[in-house]
Amino acid sequence: MGFGLVVRFVARDAASAQAFDALAAETLQGIRTAEPGTLLYVNHAVPDEPHVRVFYELYADREAFDEHERQPHVRRFLAERGQYLESFEVTFLEEISGKGTSPNQVA
């Protein structure tokens, strides 16, 4: 079954939100090339909340998430994000059912 998380980030101000987005974009480059177990990794803006970002992340399984966390580009993101943030909240998710979310899903 898939393993996922949702993270809500609140940036300090508009400049911090912009810098955070740049850091996230750099991180995504590494995720695209080095993480086959990362199925989705999306940075969302929130309408009417310009300093808020919500990440939705989906992994093939918990092992794929753990491998993601060990990657140098992710470790850099985790080390540097705090300078831009007022707060963040992580919610871990375990898949129950869905459409197109699991690499082992039978049609």
Biopython code that builds the backbone (N, CA, C, O; Angstrom):
import numpy as np
from Bio.PDB.StructureBuilder import StructureBuilder

atoms = [
    (1, "MET", "N", (0.831, -1.192, 0.000)),
    (1, "MET", "CA", (0.000, 0.000, 0.000)),
    (1, "MET", "C", (0.869, 1.246, 0.000)),
    (1, "MET", "O", (2.005, 1.207, 0.473)),
    (2, "GLY", "N", (0.360, 2.333, -0.515)),
    (2, "GLY", "CA", (1.081, 3.580, -0.550)),
    (2, "GLY", "C", (1.236, 4.198, 0.832)),
    (2, "GLY", "O", (0.490, 3.893, 1.762)),
    (3, "PHE", "N", (2.214, 5.061, 0.935)),
    (3, "PHE", "CA", (2.474, 5.793, 2.170)),
    (3, "PHE", "C", (2.607, 7.253, 1.785)),
    (3, "PHE", "O", (3.330, 7.582, 0.844)),
    (4, "GLY", "N", (1.920, 8.134, 2.500)),
    (4, "GLY", "CA", (1.967, 9.535, 2.113)),
    (4, "GLY", "C", (1.988, 10.470, 3.290)),
    (4, "GLY", "O", (1.917, 10.060, 4.449)),
    (5, "LEU", "N", (2.087, 11.738, 2.961)),
    (5, "LEU", "CA", (1.998, 12.767, 3.967)),
    (5, "LEU", "C", (1.563, 14.072, 3.334)),
    (5, "LEU", "O", (1.741, 14.315, 2.141)),
    (6, "VAL", "N", (0.984, 14.901, 4.190)),
    (6, "VAL", "CA", (0.610, 16.260, 3.829)),
    (6, "VAL", "C", (1.336, 17.162, 4.814)),
    (6, "VAL", "O", (1.306, 16.930, 6.023)),
    (7, "VAL", "N", (1.984, 18.188, 4.291)),
    (7, "VAL", "CA", (2.698, 19.125, 5.155)),
    (7, "VAL", "C", (2.195, 20.533, 4.848)),
    (7, "VAL", "O", (2.169, 20.957, 3.692)),
    (8, "ARG", "N", (1.800, 21.242, 5.883)),
    (8, "ARG", "CA", (1.363, 22.635, 5.748)),
    (8, "ARG", "C", (2.480, 23.517, 6.283)),
    (8, "ARG", "O", (2.841, 23.441, 7.457)),
    (9, "PHE", "N", (3.019, 24.349, 5.413)),
    (9, "PHE", "CA", (4.090, 25.281, 5.761)),
    (9, "PHE", "C", (3.532, 26.698, 5.774)),
    (9, "PHE", "O", (2.753, 27.062, 4.894)),
    (10, "VAL", "N", (3.918, 27.495, 6.753)),
    (10, "VAL", "CA", (3.556, 28.909, 6.791)),
    (10, "VAL", "C", (4.864, 29.700, 6.761)),
    (10, "VAL", "O", (5.671, 29.626, 7.688)),
    (11, "ALA", "N", (5.055, 30.453, 5.688)),
    (11, "ALA", "CA", (6.261, 31.261, 5.525)),
    (11, "ALA", "C", (6.167, 32.538, 6.360)),
    (11, "ALA", "O", (5.074, 33.001, 6.686)),
    (12, "ARG", "N", (7.320, 33.096, 6.697)),
    (12, "ARG", "CA", (7.392, 34.310, 7.529)),
    (12, "ARG", "C", (6.768, 35.527, 6.841)),
    (12, "ARG", "O", (6.121, 36.353, 7.484)),
    (13, "ASP", "N", (6.974, 35.623, 5.528)),
    (13, "ASP", "CA", (6.488, 36.773, 4.770)),
    (13, "ASP", "C", (6.556, 36.419, 3.289)),
    (13, "ASP", "O", (6.922, 35.299, 2.934)),
    (14, "ALA", "N", (6.204, 37.369, 2.425)),
    (14, "ALA", "CA", (6.168, 37.108, 0.977)),
    (14, "ALA", "C", (7.542, 36.740, 0.431)),
    (14, "ALA", "O", (7.654, 35.827, -0.387)),
    (15, "ALA", "N", (8.584, 37.434, 0.868)),
    (15, "ALA", "CA", (9.934, 37.126, 0.386)),
    (15, "ALA", "C", (10.358, 35.726, 0.825)),
    (15, "ALA", "O", (11.001, 35.002, 0.065)),
    (16, "SER", "N", (9.999, 35.351, 2.042)),
    (16, "SER", "CA", (10.315, 34.015, 2.536)),
    (16, "SER", "C", (9.552, 32.943, 1.759)),
    (16, "SER", "O", (10.100, 31.879, 1.468)),
    (17, "ALA", "N", (8.306, 33.215, 1.425)),
    (17, "ALA", "CA", (7.518, 32.262, 0.638)),
    (17, "ALA", "C", (8.161, 32.046, -0.727)),
    (17, "ALA", "O", (8.215, 30.922, -1.226)),
    (18, "GLN", "N", (8.638, 33.112, -1.317)),
    (18, "GLN", "CA", (9.296, 33.024, -2.624)),
    (18, "GLN", "C", (10.604, 32.221, -2.522)),
    (18, "GLN", "O", (10.879, 31.379, -3.377)),
    (19, "ALA", "N", (11.395, 32.476, -1.501)),
    (19, "ALA", "CA", (12.648, 31.749, -1.301)),
    (19, "ALA", "C", (12.371, 30.279, -0.988)),
    (19, "ALA", "O", (13.096, 29.399, -1.452)),
    (20, "PHE", "N", (11.331, 30.011, -0.208)),
    (20, "PHE", "CA", (10.933, 28.643, 0.095)),
    (20, "PHE", "C", (10.553, 27.906, -1.186)),
    (20, "PHE", "O", (10.946, 26.755, -1.378)),
    (21, "ASP", "N", (9.793, 28.557, -2.060)),
    (21, "ASP", "CA", (9.402, 27.949, -3.333)),
    (21, "ASP", "C", (10.630, 27.610, -4.176)),
    (21, "ASP", "O", (10.668, 26.566, -4.827)),
    (22, "ALA", "N", (11.625, 28.484, -4.164)),
    (22, "ALA", "CA", (12.851, 28.222, -4.923)),
    (22, "ALA", "C", (13.591, 27.015, -4.349)),
    (22, "ALA", "O", (14.076, 26.171, -5.102)),
    (23, "LEU", "N", (13.680, 26.930, -3.030)),
    (23, "LEU", "CA", (14.311, 25.780, -2.375)),
    (23, "LEU", "C", (13.550, 24.498, -2.708)),
    (23, "LEU", "O", (14.164, 23.472, -3.002)),
    (24, "ALA", "N", (12.233, 24.547, -2.664)),
    (24, "ALA", "CA", (11.414, 23.376, -2.992)),
    (24, "ALA", "C", (11.617, 22.959, -4.450)),
    (24, "ALA", "O", (11.688, 21.766, -4.745)),
    (25, "ALA", "N", (11.711, 23.920, -5.353)),
    (25, "ALA", "CA", (11.922, 23.608, -6.774)),
    (25, "ALA", "C", (13.276, 22.934, -6.992)),
    (25, "ALA", "O", (13.381, 21.990, -7.775)),
    (26, "GLU", "N", (14.301, 23.409, -6.309)),
    (26, "GLU", "CA", (15.624, 22.776, -6.402)),
    (26, "GLU", "C", (15.565, 21.340, -5.883)),
    (26, "GLU", "O", (16.150, 20.434, -6.476)),
    (27, "THR", "N", (14.871, 21.147, -4.800)),
    (27, "THR", "CA", (14.730, 19.821, -4.208)),
    (27, "THR", "C", (13.990, 18.888, -5.160)),
    (27, "THR", "O", (14.352, 17.719, -5.298)),
    (28, "LEU", "N", (12.976, 19.394, -5.803)),
    (28, "LEU", "CA", (12.183, 18.591, -6.729)),
    (28, "LEU", "C", (13.022, 18.068, -7.889)),
    (28, "LEU", "O", (12.758, 16.978, -8.395)),
    (29, "GLN", "N", (14.016, 18.818, -8.312)),
    (29, "GLN", "CA", (14.890, 18.339, -9.391)),
    (29, "GLN", "C", (15.555, 17.028, -8.988)),
    (29, "GLN", "O", (15.605, 16.091, -9.785)),
    (30, "GLY", "N", (16.061, 16.951, -7.774)),
    (30, "GLY", "CA", (16.674, 15.722, -7.286)),
    (30, "GLY", "C", (15.669, 14.605, -7.126)),
    (30, "GLY", "O", (15.971, 13.447, -7.416)),
    (31, "ILE", "N", (14.480, 14.938, -6.669)),
    (31, "ILE", "CA", (13.434, 13.936, -6.480)),
    (31, "ILE", "C", (13.065, 13.307, -7.820)),
    (31, "ILE", "O", (12.881, 12.093, -7.910)),
    (32, "ARG", "N", (12.958, 14.125, -8.851)),
    (32, "ARG", "CA", (12.584, 13.616, -10.177)),
    (32, "ARG", "C", (13.616, 12.643, -10.726)),
    (32, "ARG", "O", (13.257, 11.667, -11.385)),
    (33, "THR", "N", (14.879, 12.895, -10.466)),
    (33, "THR", "CA", (15.926, 12.076, -11.081)),
    (33, "THR", "C", (16.413, 10.923, -10.232)),
    (33, "THR", "O", (16.964, 9.966, -10.776)),
    (34, "ALA", "N", (16.233, 10.970, -8.923)),
    (34, "ALA", "CA", (16.879, 9.983, -8.058)),
    (34, "ALA", "C", (15.932, 9.175, -7.175)),
    (34, "ALA", "O", (16.393, 8.406, -6.332)),
    (35, "GLU", "N", (14.612, 9.331, -7.349)),
    (35, "GLU", "CA", (13.695, 8.687, -6.408)),
    (35, "GLU", "C", (12.547, 7.969, -7.121)),
    (35, "GLU", "O", (11.447, 8.513, -7.222)),
    (36, "PRO", "N", (12.789, 6.773, -7.606)),
    (36, "PRO", "CA", (11.705, 6.049, -8.290)),
    (36, "PRO", "C", (10.542, 5.689, -7.369)),
    (36, "PRO", "O", (9.425, 5.501, -7.850)),
    (37, "GLY", "N", (10.772, 5.589, -6.060)),
    (37, "GLY", "CA", (9.706, 5.250, -5.125)),
    (37, "GLY", "C", (8.846, 6.421, -4.706)),
    (37, "GLY", "O", (7.835, 6.243, -4.026)),
    (38, "THR", "N", (9.246, 7.640, -5.114)),
    (38, "THR", "CA", (8.425, 8.826, -4.844)),
    (38, "THR", "C", (7.451, 8.964, -6.003)),
    (38, "THR", "O", (7.842, 9.312, -7.117)),
    (39, "LEU", "N", (6.184, 8.690, -5.733)),
    (39, "LEU", "CA", (5.166, 8.673, -6.781)),
    (39, "LEU", "C", (4.606, 10.059, -7.070)),
    (39, "LEU", "O", (4.364, 10.398, -8.228)),
    (40, "LEU", "N", (4.399, 10.860, -6.034)),
    (40, "LEU", "CA", (3.921, 12.241, -6.168)),
    (40, "LEU", "C", (4.627, 13.101, -5.144)),
    (40, "LEU", "O", (4.852, 12.677, -4.011)),
    (41, "TYR", "N", (4.975, 14.309, -5.546)),
    (41, "TYR", "CA", (5.574, 15.277, -4.630)),
    (41, "TYR", "C", (5.192, 16.641, -5.187)),
    (41, "TYR", "O", (5.805, 17.130, -6.136)),
    (42, "VAL", "N", (4.187, 17.242, -4.597)),
    (42, "VAL", "CA", (3.596, 18.453, -5.176)),
    (42, "VAL", "C", (3.547, 19.566, -4.138)),
    (42, "VAL", "O", (3.095, 19.356, -3.012)),
    (43, "ASN", "N", (4.013, 20.744, -4.521)),
    (43, "ASN", "CA", (3.957, 21.953, -3.702)),
    (43, "ASN", "C", (2.752, 22.760, -4.174)),
    (43, "ASN", "O", (2.684, 23.163, -5.335)),
    (44, "HIS", "N", (1.810, 22.990, -3.276)),
    (44, "HIS", "CA", (0.591, 23.729, -3.608)),
    (44, "HIS", "C", (0.593, 25.097, -2.935)),
    (44, "HIS", "O", (1.010, 25.227, -1.785)),
    (45, "ALA", "N", (0.127, 26.113, -3.652)),
    (45, "ALA", "CA", (-0.193, 27.409, -3.050)),
    (45, "ALA", "C", (-1.637, 27.329, -2.565)),
    (45, "ALA", "O", (-2.436, 26.559, -3.100)),
    (46, "VAL", "N", (-1.965, 28.120, -1.560)),
    (46, "VAL", "CA", (-3.318, 28.124, -0.999)),
    (46, "VAL", "C", (-3.970, 29.461, -1.350)),
    (46, "VAL", "O", (-3.477, 30.511, -0.938)),
    (47, "PRO", "N", (-5.074, 29.435, -2.107)),
    (47, "PRO", "CA", (-5.749, 30.688, -2.446)),
    (47, "PRO", "C", (-6.102, 31.465, -1.182)),
    (47, "PRO", "O", (-6.544, 30.893, -0.186)),
    (48, "ASP", "N", (-5.901, 32.764, -1.243)),
    (48, "ASP", "CA", (-6.210, 33.688, -0.150)),
    (48, "ASP", "C", (-5.311, 33.535, 1.075)),
    (48, "ASP", "O", (-5.560, 34.165, 2.103)),
    (49, "GLU", "N", (-4.277, 32.713, 0.982)),
    (49, "GLU", "CA", (-3.281, 32.582, 2.048)),
    (49, "GLU", "C", (-1.898, 32.585, 1.381)),
    (49, "GLU", "O", (-1.281, 31.529, 1.240)),
    (50, "PRO", "N", (-1.411, 33.749, 0.973)),
    (50, "PRO", "CA", (-0.210, 33.820, 0.144)),
    (50, "PRO", "C", (1.075, 33.300, 0.786)),
    (50, "PRO", "O", (2.041, 33.021, 0.076)),
    (51, "HIS", "N", (1.108, 33.167, 2.090)),
    (51, "HIS", "CA", (2.313, 32.682, 2.754)),
    (51, "HIS", "C", (2.251, 31.188, 3.066)),
    (51, "HIS", "O", (3.189, 30.635, 3.642)),
    (52, "VAL", "N", (1.153, 30.534, 2.688)),
    (52, "VAL", "CA", (0.970, 29.116, 3.006)),
    (52, "VAL", "C", (1.274, 28.254, 1.787)),
    (52, "VAL", "O", (0.891, 28.569, 0.660)),
    (53, "ARG", "N", (1.980, 27.151, 2.055)),
    (53, "ARG", "CA", (2.233, 26.126, 1.055)),
    (53, "ARG", "C", (1.812, 24.795, 1.653)),
    (53, "ARG", "O", (1.990, 24.556, 2.847)),
    (54, "VAL", "N", (1.254, 23.932, 0.819)),
    (54, "VAL", "CA", (0.890, 22.588, 1.252)),
    (54, "VAL", "C", (1.541, 21.596, 0.306)),
    (54, "VAL", "O", (1.335, 21.631, -0.907)),
    (55, "PHE", "N", (2.334, 20.712, 0.894)),
    (55, "PHE", "CA", (2.958, 19.640, 0.107)),
    (55, "PHE", "C", (2.081, 18.404, 0.224)),
    (55, "PHE", "O", (1.585, 18.076, 1.301)),
    (56, "TYR", "N", (1.899, 17.727, -0.899)),
    (56, "TYR", "CA", (1.303, 16.405, -0.897)),
    (56, "TYR", "C", (2.361, 15.469, -1.440)),
    (56, "TYR", "O", (2.878, 15.660, -2.541)),
    (57, "GLU", "N", (2.675, 14.454, -0.651)),
    (57, "GLU", "CA", (3.718, 13.505, -1.023)),
    (57, "GLU", "C", (3.164, 12.093, -0.935)),
    (57, "GLU", "O", (2.508, 11.736, 0.044)),
    (58, "LEU", "N", (3.428, 11.290, -1.961)),
    (58, "LEU", "CA", (2.988, 9.905, -1.974)),
    (58, "LEU", "C", (4.158, 9.031, -2.393)),
    (58, "LEU", "O", (4.835, 9.304, -3.384)),
    (59, "TYR", "N", (4.380, 7.986, -1.630)),
    (59, "TYR", "CA", (5.491, 7.062, -1.841)),
    (59, "TYR", "C", (4.957, 5.660, -2.053)),
    (59, "TYR", "O", (3.858, 5.336, -1.602)),
    (60, "ALA", "N", (5.720, 4.832, -2.731)),
    (60, "ALA", "CA", (5.306, 3.459, -2.985)),
    (60, "ALA", "C", (5.048, 2.717, -1.677)),
    (60, "ALA", "O", (4.136, 1.895, -1.590)),
    (61, "ASP", "N", (5.859, 3.012, -0.664)),
    (61, "ASP", "CA", (5.716, 2.385, 0.650)),
    (61, "ASP", "C", (6.581, 3.155, 1.643)),
    (61, "ASP", "O", (7.246, 4.123, 1.275)),
    (62, "ARG", "N", (6.569, 2.728, 2.883)),
    (62, "ARG", "CA", (7.342, 3.420, 3.927)),
    (62, "ARG", "C", (8.843, 3.382, 3.627)),
    (62, "ARG", "O", (9.557, 4.347, 3.900)),
    (63, "GLU", "N", (9.307, 2.291, 3.077)),
    (63, "GLU", "CA", (10.729, 2.169, 2.720)),
    (63, "GLU", "C", (11.126, 3.237, 1.688)),
    (63, "GLU", "O", (12.213, 3.807, 1.778)),
    (64, "ALA", "N", (10.261, 3.507, 0.721)),
    (64, "ALA", "CA", (10.543, 4.543, -0.281)),
    (64, "ALA", "C", (10.609, 5.917, 0.381)),
    (64, "ALA", "O", (11.447, 6.740, 0.011)),
    (65, "PHE", "N", (9.735, 6.175, 1.354)),
    (65, "PHE", "CA", (9.793, 7.436, 2.094)),
    (65, "PHE", "C", (11.107, 7.545, 2.864)),
    (65, "PHE", "O", (11.755, 8.592, 2.847)),
    (66, "ASP", "N", (11.499, 6.468, 3.537)),
    (66, "ASP", "CA", (12.755, 6.483, 4.289)),
    (66, "ASP", "C", (13.944, 6.742, 3.365)),
    (66, "ASP", "O", (14.874, 7.458, 3.734)),
    (67, "GLU", "N", (13.915, 6.163, 2.171)),
    (67, "GLU", "CA", (14.978, 6.405, 1.190)),
    (67, "GLU", "C", (14.963, 7.871, 0.742)),
    (67, "GLU", "O", (16.019, 8.481, 0.579)),
    (68, "HIS", "N", (13.789, 8.422, 0.547)),
    (68, "HIS", "CA", (13.630, 9.845, 0.199)),
    (68, "HIS", "C", (14.303, 10.720, 1.254)),
    (68, "HIS", "O", (15.038, 11.649, 0.918)),
    (69, "GLU", "N", (14.054, 10.426, 2.514)),
    (69, "GLU", "CA", (14.607, 11.217, 3.612)),
    (69, "GLU", "C", (16.136, 11.153, 3.678)),
    (69, "GLU", "O", (16.760, 12.060, 4.229)),
    (70, "ARG", "N", (16.745, 10.113, 3.135)),
    (70, "ARG", "CA", (18.207, 9.962, 3.158)),
    (70, "ARG", "C", (18.914, 10.694, 2.017)),
    (70, "ARG", "O", (20.137, 10.831, 2.044)),
    (71, "GLN", "N", (18.178, 11.159, 1.028)),
    (71, "GLN", "CA", (18.777, 11.781, -0.151)),
    (71, "GLN", "C", (19.410, 13.135, 0.191)),
    (71, "GLN", "O", (18.856, 13.891, 0.989)),
    (72, "PRO", "N", (20.566, 13.444, -0.408)),
    (72, "PRO", "CA", (21.242, 14.716, -0.112)),
    (72, "PRO", "C", (20.381, 15.942, -0.410)),
    (72, "PRO", "O", (20.411, 16.911, 0.348)),
    (73, "HIS", "N", (19.616, 15.916, -1.502)),
    (73, "HIS", "CA", (18.779, 17.077, -1.839)),
    (73, "HIS", "C", (17.667, 17.275, -0.806)),
    (73, "HIS", "O", (17.277, 18.411, -0.536)),
    (74, "VAL", "N", (17.155, 16.197, -0.231)),
    (74, "VAL", "CA", (16.119, 16.300, 0.794)),
    (74, "VAL", "C", (16.733, 16.756, 2.113)),
    (74, "VAL", "O", (16.148, 17.580, 2.816)),
    (75, "ARG", "N", (17.892, 16.234, 2.449)),
    (75, "ARG", "CA", (18.561, 16.647, 3.687)),
    (75, "ARG", "C", (18.885, 18.140, 3.651)),
    (75, "ARG", "O", (18.788, 18.826, 4.669)),
    (76, "ARG", "N", (19.267, 18.638, 2.480)),
    (76, "ARG", "CA", (19.523, 20.077, 2.327)),
    (76, "ARG", "C", (18.234, 20.870, 2.538)),
    (76, "ARG", "O", (18.230, 21.879, 3.244)),
    (77, "PHE", "N", (17.140, 20.411, 1.924)),
    (77, "PHE", "CA", (15.846, 21.077, 2.094)),
    (77, "PHE", "C", (15.459, 21.135, 3.572)),
    (77, "PHE", "O", (15.062, 22.187, 4.071)),
    (78, "LEU", "N", (15.575, 20.005, 4.268)),
    (78, "LEU", "CA", (15.201, 19.942, 5.679)),
    (78, "LEU", "C", (16.066, 20.864, 6.533)),
    (78, "LEU", "O", (15.587, 21.458, 7.499)),
    (79, "ALA", "N", (17.353, 20.979, 6.169)),
    (79, "ALA", "CA", (18.271, 21.831, 6.932)),
    (79, "ALA", "C", (18.024, 23.319, 6.697)),
    (79, "ALA", "O", (18.226, 24.129, 7.602)),
    (80, "GLU", "N", (17.591, 23.685, 5.495)),
    (80, "GLU", "CA", (17.476, 25.100, 5.130)),
    (80, "GLU", "C", (16.072, 25.691, 5.230)),
    (80, "GLU", "O", (15.932, 26.913, 5.270)),
    (81, "ARG", "N", (15.048, 24.877, 5.272)),
    (81, "ARG", "CA", (13.679, 25.400, 5.214)),
    (81, "ARG", "C", (13.311, 26.289, 6.400)),
    (81, "ARG", "O", (12.527, 27.226, 6.250)),
    (82, "GLY", "N", (13.865, 26.009, 7.567)),
    (82, "GLY", "CA", (13.486, 26.723, 8.782)),
    (82, "GLY", "C", (13.676, 28.225, 8.719)),
    (82, "GLY", "O", (12.919, 28.972, 9.338)),
    (83, "GLN", "N", (14.676, 28.679, 7.979)),
    (83, "GLN", "CA", (14.936, 30.116, 7.895)),
    (83, "GLN", "C", (13.793, 30.882, 7.223)),
    (83, "GLN", "O", (13.676, 32.096, 7.391)),
    (84, "TYR", "N", (12.956, 30.176, 6.468)),
    (84, "TYR", "CA", (11.863, 30.824, 5.743)),
    (84, "TYR", "C", (10.502, 30.661, 6.423)),
    (84, "TYR", "O", (9.523, 31.290, 6.020)),
    (85, "LEU", "N", (10.444, 29.812, 7.457)),
    (85, "LEU", "CA", (9.147, 29.406, 7.989)),
    (85, "LEU", "C", (8.808, 29.990, 9.345)),
    (85, "LEU", "O", (9.664, 30.173, 10.210)),
    (86, "GLU", "N", (7.533, 30.271, 9.493)),
    (86, "GLU", "CA", (6.961, 30.630, 10.787)),
    (86, "GLU", "C", (6.550, 29.351, 11.521)),
    (86, "GLU", "O", (6.708, 29.235, 12.736)),
    (87, "SER", "N", (6.013, 28.381, 10.742)),
    (87, "SER", "CA", (5.598, 27.112, 11.320)),
    (87, "SER", "C", (5.388, 26.081, 10.218)),
    (87, "SER", "O", (5.326, 26.412, 9.034)),
    (88, "PHE", "N", (5.278, 24.805, 10.646)),
    (88, "PHE", "CA", (4.865, 23.752, 9.730)),
    (88, "PHE", "C", (4.223, 22.628, 10.532)),
    (88, "PHE", "O", (4.491, 22.451, 11.721)),
    (89, "GLU", "N", (3.365, 21.873, 9.847)),
    (89, "GLU", "CA", (2.651, 20.760, 10.472)),
    (89, "GLU", "C", (2.633, 19.590, 9.496)),
    (89, "GLU", "O", (2.268, 19.753, 8.332)),
    (90, "VAL", "N", (3.029, 18.408, 9.974)),
    (90, "VAL", "CA", (3.092, 17.200, 9.154)),
    (90, "VAL", "C", (1.987, 16.242, 9.566)),
    (90, "VAL", "O", (1.782, 15.991, 10.754)),
    (91, "THR", "N", (1.273, 15.708, 8.578)),
    (91, "THR", "CA", (0.281, 14.670, 8.804)),
    (91, "THR", "C", (0.652, 13.474, 7.947)),
    (91, "THR", "O", (0.656, 13.568, 6.719)),
    (92, "PHE", "N", (0.964, 12.342, 8.583)),
    (92, "PHE", "CA", (1.292, 11.122, 7.852)),
    (92, "PHE", "C", (0.003, 10.403, 7.473)),
    (92, "PHE", "O", (-0.987, 10.446, 8.204)),
    (93, "LEU", "N", (0.032, 9.736, 6.305)),
    (93, "LEU", "CA", (-1.144, 9.074, 5.761)),
    (93, "LEU", "C", (-0.814, 7.636, 5.365)),
    (93, "LEU", "O", (0.262, 7.367, 4.831)),
    (94, "GLU", "N", (-1.721, 6.734, 5.623)),
    (94, "GLU", "CA", (-1.605, 5.369, 5.133)),
    (94, "GLU", "C", (-2.798, 5.101, 4.229)),
    (94, "GLU", "O", (-3.948, 5.284, 4.629)),
    (95, "GLU", "N", (-2.518, 4.670, 3.018)),
    (95, "GLU", "CA", (-3.565, 4.459, 2.025)),
    (95, "GLU", "C", (-4.508, 3.330, 2.428)),
    (95, "GLU", "O", (-4.080, 2.262, 2.866)),
    (96, "ILE", "N", (-5.792, 3.595, 2.268)),
    (96, "ILE", "CA", (-6.814, 2.573, 2.469)),
    (96, "ILE", "C", (-7.287, 2.075, 1.104)),
    (96, "ILE", "O", (-7.314, 0.872, 0.843)),
    (97, "SER", "N", (-7.657, 3.013, 0.243)),
    (97, "SER", "CA", (-8.074, 2.667, -1.111)),
    (97, "SER", "C", (-7.989, 3.912, -1.969)),
    (97, "SER", "O", (-7.841, 5.022, -1.457)),
    (98, "GLY", "N", (-8.081, 3.727, -3.267)),
    (98, "GLY", "CA", (-8.019, 4.875, -4.151)),
    (98, "GLY", "C", (-7.937, 4.467, -5.604)),
    (98, "GLY", "O", (-8.060, 3.290, -5.944)),
    (99, "LYS", "N", (-7.732, 5.436, -6.442)),
    (99, "LYS", "CA", (-7.607, 5.216, -7.880)),
    (99, "LYS", "C", (-6.266, 5.749, -8.332)),
    (99, "LYS", "O", (-5.965, 6.929, -8.157)),
    (100, "GLY", "N", (-5.473, 4.890, -8.907)),
    (100, "GLY", "CA", (-4.215, 5.319, -9.499)),
    (100, "GLY", "C", (-3.175, 5.783, -8.513)),
    (100, "GLY", "O", (-2.290, 6.553, -8.884)),
    (101, "THR", "N", (-3.243, 5.349, -7.276)),
    (101, "THR", "CA", (-2.300, 5.840, -6.282)),
    (101, "THR", "C", (-1.220, 4.840, -5.936)),
    (101, "THR", "O", (-0.196, 5.225, -5.371)),
    (102, "SER", "N", (-1.405, 3.590, -6.248)),
    (102, "SER", "CA", (-0.450, 2.566, -5.866)),
    (102, "SER", "C", (0.160, 1.925, -7.106)),
    (102, "SER", "O", (-0.563, 1.600, -8.047)),
    (103, "PRO", "N", (1.496, 1.734, -7.122)),
    (103, "PRO", "CA", (2.117, 1.129, -8.292)),
    (103, "PRO", "C", (1.704, -0.332, -8.480)),
    (103, "PRO", "O", (1.846, -0.869, -9.578)),
    (104, "ASN", "N", (1.200, -0.979, -7.436)),
    (104, "ASN", "CA", (0.807, -2.387, -7.511)),
    (104, "ASN", "C", (-0.704, -2.562, -7.679)),
    (104, "ASN", "O", (-1.221, -3.676, -7.597)),
    (105, "GLN", "N", (-1.393, -1.468, -7.910)),
    (105, "GLN", "CA", (-2.847, -1.505, -8.001)),
    (105, "GLN", "C", (-3.292, -2.267, -9.249)),
    (105, "GLN", "O", (-2.728, -2.089, -10.329)),
    (106, "VAL", "N", (-4.288, -3.100, -9.094)),
    (106, "VAL", "CA", (-4.847, -3.850, -10.207)),
    (106, "VAL", "C", (-6.019, -3.060, -10.765)),
    (106, "VAL", "O", (-6.853, -2.564, -10.010)),
    (107, "ALA", "N", (-6.083, -2.944, -12.070)),
    (107, "ALA", "CA", (-7.166, -2.178, -12.710)),
    (107, "ALA", "C", (-8.497, -2.869, -12.580)),
    (107, "ALA", "O", (-9.507, -2.358, -13.062)),
]
sb = StructureBuilder()
sb.init_structure("model")
sb.init_model(0)
sb.init_chain("A")
sb.init_seg("    ")
for serial, (resi, resn, name, xyz) in enumerate(atoms, 1):
    if name == "N":
        sb.init_residue(resn, " ", resi, " ")
    sb.init_atom(name, np.array(xyz, "f"), 0.0, 1.0, " ", f" {name:<3s}", serial, name[0])
structure = sb.get_structure()
